[in-house]
Amino acid sequence: TFGDWPYPSTHNLVYSRSAVAANDTVEVISTDLEGHIRALKAAAEGHIWCIGGGSINGQLLAAGLIDEVWQFVLPVNLGSGIPLFGNIAIDPKAVEVVERSPLPGGGTLIKYRP
């Protein structure tokens, strides 16, 4: 656990293969991620915000379910990290940088579109 839930006023879908506690605003799914996202997109009246790791990002991008990627680049030297799209092979030419914006503290927000 990581403390208080950071999005208490919105409906949240958590995709997890391990046990995660659901509550009034958190729905846990463990199968058919692509099917759930397709259904959400079909019913959505606004944006769907997906905060995911490399595996989920890569799977959804490869399935054509991501319209825009926001990457926050922060000035911290980690030495290594998690690939943005996991082990899914994404052709760098398949995404286009559409915006770069400086952030307070020296970071950068980079927006991509497939």
Beta strands, then each sheet from edge to edge (+ up, - down):
strand 1: 12-15
strand 2: 26-29
strand 3: 69-73
strand 4: 96-102
strand 5: 108-113
sheet 1: 1+ 2+
sheet 2: 3+ 5- 4+
end
